[in-house]
Amino acid sequence: MTALVLMIPLAATSTAGAIRRLGGARWRWLHRLVYVTGVCAVLHYLWLAKKANPAPYYYAAAFIVLMAIRAWDWSRRASKSPLPGGERVG
């Protein structure tokens, strides 16, 4: 239910007009709820499944791999962005 409720503002703000009204930074912040929704969905599927069904574990593993790739990309971009004062990390 939490994942469904979190998807409502994402669906309501996915139009070009909503992005313009919210502004890019606020829209991106709001749409980061998709990560919370993904965690809720994976947990729900794991709790729903029986022990003999391996499918939820495959989905959980895929979600973890995708989030790890996303975290690696975020850290790579953060290390390339210049800090105040013109220095770079790394």
Biopython code that builds the backbone (N, CA, C, O; Angstrom):
import numpy as np
from Bio.PDB.StructureBuilder import StructureBuilder

atoms = [
    (1, "MET", "N", (0.828, -1.195, 0.000)),
    (1, "MET", "CA", (0.000, 0.000, 0.000)),
    (1, "MET", "C", (0.871, 1.256, 0.000)),
    (1, "MET", "O", (0.538, 2.256, -0.636)),
    (2, "THR", "N", (1.982, 1.190, 0.717)),
    (2, "THR", "CA", (2.891, 2.341, 0.762)),
    (2, "THR", "C", (3.435, 2.655, -0.620)),
    (2, "THR", "O", (3.492, 3.817, -1.022)),
    (3, "ALA", "N", (3.835, 1.623, -1.346)),
    (3, "ALA", "CA", (4.368, 1.836, -2.696)),
    (3, "ALA", "C", (3.307, 2.464, -3.599)),
    (3, "ALA", "O", (3.609, 3.363, -4.383)),
    (4, "LEU", "N", (2.083, 1.998, -3.488)),
    (4, "LEU", "CA", (1.011, 2.559, -4.301)),
    (4, "LEU", "C", (0.776, 4.028, -3.964)),
    (4, "LEU", "O", (0.634, 4.857, -4.863)),
    (5, "VAL", "N", (0.735, 4.347, -2.694)),
    (5, "VAL", "CA", (0.516, 5.734, -2.269)),
    (5, "VAL", "C", (1.676, 6.624, -2.731)),
    (5, "VAL", "O", (1.456, 7.771, -3.119)),
    (6, "LEU", "N", (2.892, 6.110, -2.692)),
    (6, "LEU", "CA", (4.045, 6.898, -3.134)),
    (6, "LEU", "C", (4.053, 7.114, -4.644)),
    (6, "LEU", "O", (4.651, 8.076, -5.128)),
    (7, "MET", "N", (3.403, 6.240, -5.384)),
    (7, "MET", "CA", (3.363, 6.391, -6.839)),
    (7, "MET", "C", (2.368, 7.456, -7.292)),
    (7, "MET", "O", (2.484, 7.969, -8.405)),
    (8, "ILE", "N", (1.400, 7.796, -6.454)),
    (8, "ILE", "CA", (0.378, 8.784, -6.843)),
    (8, "ILE", "C", (0.992, 10.147, -7.156)),
    (8, "ILE", "O", (0.705, 10.691, -8.222)),
    (9, "PRO", "N", (1.833, 10.738, -6.273)),
    (9, "PRO", "CA", (2.410, 12.031, -6.644)),
    (9, "PRO", "C", (3.358, 11.934, -7.831)),
    (9, "PRO", "O", (3.527, 12.907, -8.567)),
    (10, "LEU", "N", (3.972, 10.787, -8.024)),
    (10, "LEU", "CA", (4.855, 10.628, -9.179)),
    (10, "LEU", "C", (4.049, 10.652, -10.474)),
    (10, "LEU", "O", (4.452, 11.283, -11.451)),
    (11, "ALA", "N", (2.922, 9.972, -10.477)),
    (11, "ALA", "CA", (2.069, 9.972, -11.664)),
    (11, "ALA", "C", (1.462, 11.350, -11.902)),
    (11, "ALA", "O", (1.336, 11.786, -13.046)),
    (12, "ALA", "N", (1.091, 12.028, -10.839)),
    (12, "ALA", "CA", (0.447, 13.335, -10.977)),
    (12, "ALA", "C", (1.416, 14.406, -11.469)),
    (12, "ALA", "O", (0.984, 15.402, -12.049)),
    (13, "THR", "N", (2.716, 14.220, -11.250)),
    (13, "THR", "CA", (3.690, 15.246, -11.636)),
    (13, "THR", "C", (4.558, 14.819, -12.806)),
    (13, "THR", "O", (5.640, 15.373, -13.001)),
    (14, "SER", "N", (4.113, 13.852, -13.583)),
    (14, "SER", "CA", (4.912, 13.377, -14.707)),
    (14, "SER", "C", (4.623, 14.096, -16.015)),
    (14, "SER", "O", (5.162, 13.704, -17.050)),
    (15, "THR", "N", (3.810, 15.112, -16.007)),
    (15, "THR", "CA", (3.529, 15.868, -17.226)),
    (15, "THR", "C", (4.494, 17.037, -17.346)),
    (15, "THR", "O", (5.098, 17.459, -16.360)),
    (16, "ALA", "N", (4.632, 17.553, -18.550)),
    (16, "ALA", "CA", (5.527, 18.690, -18.790)),
    (16, "ALA", "C", (5.075, 19.920, -17.987)),
    (16, "ALA", "O", (5.905, 20.661, -17.461)),
    (17, "GLY", "N", (3.761, 20.127, -17.900)),
    (17, "GLY", "CA", (3.237, 21.261, -17.139)),
    (17, "GLY", "C", (3.572, 21.165, -15.659)),
    (17, "GLY", "O", (3.920, 22.165, -15.032)),
    (18, "ALA", "N", (3.469, 19.973, -15.103)),
    (18, "ALA", "CA", (3.787, 19.777, -13.685)),
    (18, "ALA", "C", (5.267, 20.003, -13.429)),
    (18, "ALA", "O", (5.644, 20.579, -12.408)),
    (19, "ILE", "N", (6.099, 19.554, -14.343)),
    (19, "ILE", "CA", (7.547, 19.771, -14.197)),
    (19, "ILE", "C", (7.843, 21.259, -14.224)),
    (19, "ILE", "O", (8.648, 21.747, -13.431)),
    (20, "ARG", "N", (7.203, 21.983, -15.125)),
    (20, "ARG", "CA", (7.411, 23.427, -15.232)),
    (20, "ARG", "C", (6.948, 24.144, -13.968)),
    (20, "ARG", "O", (7.630, 25.044, -13.480)),
    (21, "ARG", "N", (5.783, 23.747, -13.432)),
    (21, "ARG", "CA", (5.261, 24.392, -12.226)),
    (21, "ARG", "C", (6.123, 24.097, -11.001)),
    (21, "ARG", "O", (6.365, 24.985, -10.183)),
    (22, "LEU", "N", (6.584, 22.863, -10.872)),
    (22, "LEU", "CA", (7.401, 22.494, -9.712)),
    (22, "LEU", "C", (8.822, 23.030, -9.809)),
    (22, "LEU", "O", (9.450, 23.328, -8.793)),
    (23, "GLY", "N", (9.316, 23.149, -11.009)),
    (23, "GLY", "CA", (10.720, 23.489, -11.188)),
    (23, "GLY", "C", (11.534, 22.194, -11.219)),
    (23, "GLY", "O", (11.168, 21.207, -10.580)),
    (24, "GLY", "N", (12.616, 22.206, -11.950)),
    (24, "GLY", "CA", (13.402, 20.993, -12.153)),
    (24, "GLY", "C", (13.946, 20.359, -10.885)),
    (24, "GLY", "O", (13.887, 19.140, -10.722)),
    (25, "ALA", "N", (14.476, 21.182, -9.986)),
    (25, "ALA", "CA", (15.088, 20.634, -8.768)),
    (25, "ALA", "C", (14.048, 19.990, -7.860)),
    (25, "ALA", "O", (14.274, 18.898, -7.337)),
    (26, "ARG", "N", (12.920, 20.648, -7.669)),
    (26, "ARG", "CA", (11.866, 20.061, -6.812)),
    (26, "ARG", "C", (11.256, 18.822, -7.445)),
    (26, "ARG", "O", (10.908, 17.866, -6.751)),
    (27, "TRP", "N", (11.126, 18.843, -8.779)),
    (27, "TRP", "CA", (10.576, 17.684, -9.473)),
    (27, "TRP", "C", (11.517, 16.478, -9.324)),
    (27, "TRP", "O", (11.064, 15.366, -9.053)),
    (28, "ARG", "N", (12.826, 16.704, -9.500)),
    (28, "ARG", "CA", (13.796, 15.605, -9.331)),
    (28, "ARG", "C", (13.766, 15.071, -7.900)),
    (28, "ARG", "O", (13.826, 13.859, -7.689)),
    (29, "TRP", "N", (13.674, 15.969, -6.915)),
    (29, "TRP", "CA", (13.615, 15.534, -5.520)),
    (29, "TRP", "C", (12.386, 14.660, -5.283)),
    (29, "TRP", "O", (12.471, 13.612, -4.643)),
    (30, "LEU", "N", (11.249, 15.103, -5.805)),
    (30, "LEU", "CA", (10.018, 14.338, -5.640)),
    (30, "LEU", "C", (10.113, 12.981, -6.331)),
    (30, "LEU", "O", (9.644, 11.981, -5.788)),
    (31, "HIS", "N", (10.694, 12.934, -7.483)),
    (31, "HIS", "CA", (10.744, 11.692, -8.244)),
    (31, "HIS", "C", (11.801, 10.720, -7.729)),
    (31, "HIS", "O", (11.928, 9.610, -8.248)),
    (32, "ARG", "N", (12.540, 11.118, -6.739)),
    (32, "ARG", "CA", (13.424, 10.163, -6.068)),
    (32, "ARG", "C", (12.635, 9.210, -5.173)),
    (32, "ARG", "O", (13.190, 8.242, -4.651)),
    (33, "LEU", "N", (11.349, 9.481, -4.996)),
    (33, "LEU", "CA", (10.477, 8.551, -4.268)),
    (33, "LEU", "C", (10.398, 7.206, -4.969)),
    (33, "LEU", "O", (10.007, 6.211, -4.358)),
    (34, "VAL", "N", (10.760, 7.165, -6.229)),
    (34, "VAL", "CA", (10.708, 5.906, -6.963)),
    (34, "VAL", "C", (11.642, 4.872, -6.338)),
    (34, "VAL", "O", (11.369, 3.674, -6.418)),
    (35, "TYR", "N", (12.732, 5.308, -5.721)),
    (35, "TYR", "CA", (13.647, 4.369, -5.066)),
    (35, "TYR", "C", (12.991, 3.761, -3.826)),
    (35, "TYR", "O", (13.121, 2.563, -3.575)),
    (36, "VAL", "N", (12.299, 4.579, -3.066)),
    (36, "VAL", "CA", (11.573, 4.079, -1.895)),
    (36, "VAL", "C", (10.482, 3.112, -2.347)),
    (36, "VAL", "O", (10.260, 2.076, -1.720)),
    (37, "THR", "N", (9.809, 3.456, -3.432)),
    (37, "THR", "CA", (8.772, 2.590, -3.980)),
    (37, "THR", "C", (9.357, 1.251, -4.401)),
    (37, "THR", "O", (8.750, 0.207, -4.161)),
    (38, "GLY", "N", (10.521, 1.269, -5.022)),
    (38, "GLY", "CA", (11.173, 0.030, -5.426)),
    (38, "GLY", "C", (11.512, -0.862, -4.245)),
    (38, "GLY", "O", (11.317, -2.076, -4.304)),
    (39, "VAL", "N", (12.017, -0.269, -3.174)),
    (39, "VAL", "CA", (12.324, -1.039, -1.963)),
    (39, "VAL", "C", (11.050, -1.637, -1.393)),
    (39, "VAL", "O", (11.030, -2.808, -1.016)),
    (40, "CYS", "N", (9.982, -0.844, -1.327)),
    (40, "CYS", "CA", (8.703, -1.349, -0.810)),
    (40, "CYS", "C", (8.181, -2.502, -1.660)),
    (40, "CYS", "O", (7.680, -3.492, -1.125)),
    (41, "ALA", "N", (8.294, -2.380, -2.972)),
    (41, "ALA", "CA", (7.804, -3.433, -3.862)),
    (41, "ALA", "C", (8.597, -4.726, -3.678)),
    (41, "ALA", "O", (8.015, -5.810, -3.623)),
    (42, "VAL", "N", (9.915, -4.616, -3.584)),
    (42, "VAL", "CA", (10.744, -5.812, -3.387)),
    (42, "VAL", "C", (10.435, -6.464, -2.042)),
    (42, "VAL", "O", (10.298, -7.685, -1.963)),
    (43, "LEU", "N", (10.324, -5.665, -0.991)),
    (43, "LEU", "CA", (9.984, -6.223, 0.321)),
    (43, "LEU", "C", (8.623, -6.910, 0.305)),
    (43, "LEU", "O", (8.456, -7.985, 0.881)),
    (44, "HIS", "N", (7.664, -6.292, -0.348)),
    (44, "HIS", "CA", (6.321, -6.875, -0.438)),
    (44, "HIS", "C", (6.373, -8.233, -1.139)),
    (44, "HIS", "O", (5.753, -9.196, -0.687)),
    (45, "TYR", "N", (7.114, -8.302, -2.241)),
    (45, "TYR", "CA", (7.206, -9.552, -2.985)),
    (45, "TYR", "C", (7.931, -10.626, -2.168)),
    (45, "TYR", "O", (7.563, -11.800, -2.210)),
    (46, "LEU", "N", (8.957, -10.216, -1.430)),
    (46, "LEU", "CA", (9.664, -11.183, -0.579)),
    (46, "LEU", "C", (8.763, -11.713, 0.539)),
    (46, "LEU", "O", (8.769, -12.910, 0.831)),
    (47, "TRP", "N", (7.996, -10.828, 1.158)),
    (47, "TRP", "CA", (7.112, -11.236, 2.246)),
    (47, "TRP", "C", (5.949, -12.088, 1.743)),
    (47, "TRP", "O", (5.434, -12.937, 2.470)),
    (48, "LEU", "N", (5.541, -11.861, 0.505)),
    (48, "LEU", "CA", (4.415, -12.572, -0.070)),
    (48, "LEU", "C", (4.782, -13.991, -0.500)),
    (48, "LEU", "O", (3.941, -14.890, -0.482)),
    (49, "ALA", "N", (6.030, -14.185, -0.883)),
    (49, "ALA", "CA", (6.447, -15.448, -1.498)),
    (49, "ALA", "C", (6.605, -16.567, -0.474)),
    (49, "ALA", "O", (6.854, -16.340, 0.710)),
    (50, "LYS", "N", (6.454, -17.739, -0.970)),
    (50, "LYS", "CA", (6.701, -18.935, -0.167)),
    (50, "LYS", "C", (8.179, -19.275, -0.257)),
    (50, "LYS", "O", (8.877, -18.784, -1.144)),
    (51, "LYS", "N", (8.656, -20.101, 0.641)),
    (51, "LYS", "CA", (10.077, -20.439, 0.679)),
    (51, "LYS", "C", (10.555, -21.167, -0.571)),
    (51, "LYS", "O", (11.710, -21.007, -0.966)),
    (52, "ALA", "N", (9.706, -21.952, -1.194)),
    (52, "ALA", "CA", (10.114, -22.740, -2.351)),
    (52, "ALA", "C", (10.159, -21.928, -3.641)),
    (52, "ALA", "O", (10.621, -22.433, -4.665)),
    (53, "ASN", "N", (9.693, -20.693, -3.614)),
    (53, "ASN", "CA", (9.648, -19.861, -4.811)),
    (53, "ASN", "C", (10.877, -18.945, -4.847)),
    (53, "ASN", "O", (10.973, -18.029, -4.030)),
    (54, "PRO", "N", (11.816, -19.169, -5.772)),
    (54, "PRO", "CA", (13.025, -18.351, -5.813)),
    (54, "PRO", "C", (12.852, -17.021, -6.560)),
    (54, "PRO", "O", (13.736, -16.167, -6.488)),
    (55, "ALA", "N", (11.750, -16.827, -7.264)),
    (55, "ALA", "CA", (11.567, -15.636, -8.095)),
    (55, "ALA", "C", (11.739, -14.316, -7.329)),
    (55, "ALA", "O", (12.395, -13.417, -7.854)),
    (56, "PRO", "N", (11.190, -14.149, -6.125)),
    (56, "PRO", "CA", (11.356, -12.868, -5.434)),
    (56, "PRO", "C", (12.825, -12.551, -5.139)),
    (56, "PRO", "O", (13.223, -11.387, -5.103)),
    (57, "TYR", "N", (13.606, -13.580, -4.934)),
    (57, "TYR", "CA", (15.024, -13.364, -4.661)),
    (57, "TYR", "C", (15.751, -12.897, -5.917)),
    (57, "TYR", "O", (16.697, -12.114, -5.826)),
    (58, "TYR", "N", (15.326, -13.364, -7.078)),
    (58, "TYR", "CA", (15.906, -12.884, -8.332)),
    (58, "TYR", "C", (15.580, -11.410, -8.539)),
    (58, "TYR", "O", (16.437, -10.624, -8.942)),
    (59, "TYR", "N", (14.335, -11.047, -8.258)),
    (59, "TYR", "CA", (13.944, -9.640, -8.383)),
    (59, "TYR", "C", (14.695, -8.769, -7.372)),
    (59, "TYR", "O", (15.135, -7.667, -7.702)),
    (60, "ALA", "N", (14.834, -9.254, -6.168)),
    (60, "ALA", "CA", (15.571, -8.499, -5.148)),
    (60, "ALA", "C", (17.036, -8.341, -5.561)),
    (60, "ALA", "O", (17.615, -7.267, -5.400)),
    (61, "ALA", "N", (17.627, -9.401, -6.089)),
    (61, "ALA", "CA", (19.020, -9.327, -6.538)),
    (61, "ALA", "C", (19.169, -8.342, -7.699)),
    (61, "ALA", "O", (20.121, -7.564, -7.742)),
    (62, "ALA", "N", (18.222, -8.381, -8.637)),
    (62, "ALA", "CA", (18.269, -7.446, -9.761)),
    (62, "ALA", "C", (18.132, -6.009, -9.271)),
    (62, "ALA", "O", (18.833, -5.119, -9.753)),
    (63, "PHE", "N", (17.239, -5.779, -8.321)),
    (63, "PHE", "CA", (17.061, -4.431, -7.769)),
    (63, "PHE", "C", (18.333, -3.963, -7.068)),
    (63, "PHE", "O", (18.736, -2.810, -7.223)),
    (64, "ILE", "N", (18.962, -4.844, -6.303)),
    (64, "ILE", "CA", (20.197, -4.482, -5.597)),
    (64, "ILE", "C", (21.302, -4.162, -6.592)),
    (64, "ILE", "O", (22.045, -3.199, -6.403)),
    (65, "VAL", "N", (21.419, -4.959, -7.651)),
    (65, "VAL", "CA", (22.446, -4.695, -8.667)),
    (65, "VAL", "C", (22.190, -3.353, -9.342)),
    (65, "VAL", "O", (23.118, -2.566, -9.527)),
    (66, "LEU", "N", (20.947, -3.088, -9.709)),
    (66, "LEU", "CA", (20.630, -1.816, -10.361)),
    (66, "LEU", "C", (20.869, -0.626, -9.441)),
    (66, "LEU", "O", (21.352, 0.412, -9.893)),
    (67, "MET", "N", (20.542, -0.755, -8.171)),
    (67, "MET", "CA", (20.793, 0.336, -7.228)),
    (67, "MET", "C", (22.292, 0.525, -6.982)),
    (67, "MET", "O", (22.751, 1.648, -6.777)),
    (68, "ALA", "N", (23.049, -0.568, -7.003)),
    (68, "ALA", "CA", (24.507, -0.455, -6.854)),
    (68, "ALA", "C", (25.114, 0.270, -8.052)),
    (68, "ALA", "O", (26.014, 1.094, -7.890)),
    (69, "ILE", "N", (24.625, -0.033, -9.251)),
    (69, "ILE", "CA", (25.094, 0.676, -10.448)),
    (69, "ILE", "C", (24.749, 2.154, -10.349)),
    (69, "ILE", "O", (25.563, 3.016, -10.680)),
    (70, "ARG", "N", (23.537, 2.438, -9.890)),
    (70, "ARG", "CA", (23.103, 3.835, -9.739)),
    (70, "ARG", "C", (23.961, 4.571, -8.707)),
    (70, "ARG", "O", (24.349, 5.717, -8.933)),
    (71, "ALA", "N", (24.259, 3.922, -7.579)),
    (71, "ALA", "CA", (25.104, 4.534, -6.546)),
    (71, "ALA", "C", (26.513, 4.768, -7.067)),
    (71, "ALA", "O", (27.121, 5.801, -6.784)),
    (72, "TRP", "N", (27.030, 3.815, -7.824)),
    (72, "TRP", "CA", (28.369, 3.982, -8.401)),
    (72, "TRP", "C", (28.381, 5.173, -9.351)),
    (72, "TRP", "O", (29.323, 5.965, -9.339)),
    (73, "ASP", "N", (27.337, 5.308, -10.179)),
    (73, "ASP", "CA", (27.253, 6.424, -11.118)),
    (73, "ASP", "C", (27.157, 7.759, -10.380)),
    (73, "ASP", "O", (27.801, 8.735, -10.764)),
    (74, "TRP", "N", (26.342, 7.795, -9.307)),
    (74, "TRP", "CA", (26.245, 9.027, -8.515)),
    (74, "TRP", "C", (27.595, 9.409, -7.928)),
    (74, "TRP", "O", (27.988, 10.574, -7.979)),
    (75, "SER", "N", (28.308, 8.435, -7.371)),
    (75, "SER", "CA", (29.607, 8.750, -6.762)),
    (75, "SER", "C", (30.615, 9.165, -7.822)),
    (75, "SER", "O", (31.445, 10.038, -7.568)),
    (76, "ARG", "N", (30.561, 8.562, -8.997)),
    (76, "ARG", "CA", (31.467, 8.939, -10.084)),
    (76, "ARG", "C", (31.206, 10.371, -10.527)),
    (76, "ARG", "O", (32.146, 11.141, -10.728)),
    (77, "ARG", "N", (29.944, 10.730, -10.680)),
    (77, "ARG", "CA", (29.607, 12.102, -11.065)),
    (77, "ARG", "C", (29.980, 13.101, -9.978)),
    (77, "ARG", "O", (30.446, 14.199, -10.281)),
    (78, "ALA", "N", (29.781, 12.735, -8.723)),
    (78, "ALA", "CA", (30.110, 13.640, -7.617)),
    (78, "ALA", "C", (31.610, 13.886, -7.539)),
    (78, "ALA", "O", (32.039, 14.987, -7.194)),
    (79, "SER", "N", (32.401, 12.886, -7.853)),
    (79, "SER", "CA", (33.847, 13.062, -7.787)),
    (79, "SER", "C", (34.368, 13.903, -8.947)),
    (79, "SER", "O", (35.447, 14.486, -8.846)),
    (80, "LYS", "N", (33.625, 13.977, -10.041)),
    (80, "LYS", "CA", (34.041, 14.793, -11.183)),
    (80, "LYS", "C", (33.601, 16.241, -11.072)),
    (80, "LYS", "O", (34.176, 17.113, -11.724)),
    (81, "SER", "N", (32.587, 16.511, -10.253)),
    (81, "SER", "CA", (32.112, 17.881, -10.144)),
    (81, "SER", "C", (33.094, 18.712, -9.326)),
    (81, "SER", "O", (33.572, 18.268, -8.282)),
    (82, "PRO", "N", (33.387, 19.903, -9.795)),
    (82, "PRO", "CA", (34.351, 20.739, -9.071)),
    (82, "PRO", "C", (33.783, 21.231, -7.744)),
    (82, "PRO", "O", (32.609, 21.586, -7.643)),
    (83, "LEU", "N", (34.625, 21.244, -6.754)),
    (83, "LEU", "CA", (34.241, 21.760, -5.446)),
    (83, "LEU", "C", (34.401, 23.270, -5.438)),
    (83, "LEU", "O", (35.091, 23.818, -6.298)),
    (84, "PRO", "N", (33.782, 23.953, -4.489)),
    (84, "PRO", "CA", (34.020, 25.394, -4.362)),
    (84, "PRO", "C", (35.502, 25.625, -4.139)),
    (84, "PRO", "O", (36.102, 25.006, -3.260)),
    (85, "GLY", "N", (36.087, 26.491, -4.910)),
    (85, "GLY", "CA", (37.521, 26.730, -4.817)),
    (85, "GLY", "C", (38.268, 26.091, -5.986)),
    (85, "GLY", "O", (39.482, 26.259, -6.099)),
    (86, "GLY", "N", (37.572, 25.366, -6.853)),
    (86, "GLY", "CA", (38.163, 24.828, -8.063)),
    (86, "GLY", "C", (38.867, 23.489, -7.896)),
    (86, "GLY", "O", (39.437, 22.982, -8.861)),
    (87, "GLU", "N", (38.846, 22.901, -6.707)),
    (87, "GLU", "CA", (39.529, 21.614, -6.506)),
    (87, "GLU", "C", (38.587, 20.472, -6.861)),
    (87, "GLU", "O", (37.365, 20.619, -6.860)),
    (88, "ARG", "N", (39.198, 19.326, -7.164)),
    (88, "ARG", "CA", (38.399, 18.140, -7.466)),
    (88, "ARG", "C", (38.736, 17.055, -6.453)),
    (88, "ARG", "O", (39.851, 16.983, -5.934)),
    (89, "VAL", "N", (37.749, 16.218, -6.188)),
    (89, "VAL", "CA", (37.958, 15.094, -5.285)),
    (89, "VAL", "C", (38.509, 13.933, -6.083)),
    (89, "VAL", "O", (38.074, 13.690, -7.208)),
    (90, "GLY", "N", (39.462, 13.213, -5.513)),
    (90, "GLY", "CA", (39.940, 12.009, -6.164)),
    (90, "GLY", "C", (41.213, 12.206, -6.795)),
    (90, "GLY", "O", (41.756, 11.276, -7.392)),
]
sb = StructureBuilder()
sb.init_structure("model")
sb.init_model(0)
sb.init_chain("A")
sb.init_seg("    ")
for serial, (resi, resn, name, xyz) in enumerate(atoms, 1):
    if name == "N":
        sb.init_residue(resn, " ", resi, " ")
    sb.init_atom(name, np.array(xyz, "f"), 0.0, 1.0, " ", f" {name:<3s}", serial, name[0])
structure = sb.get_structure()
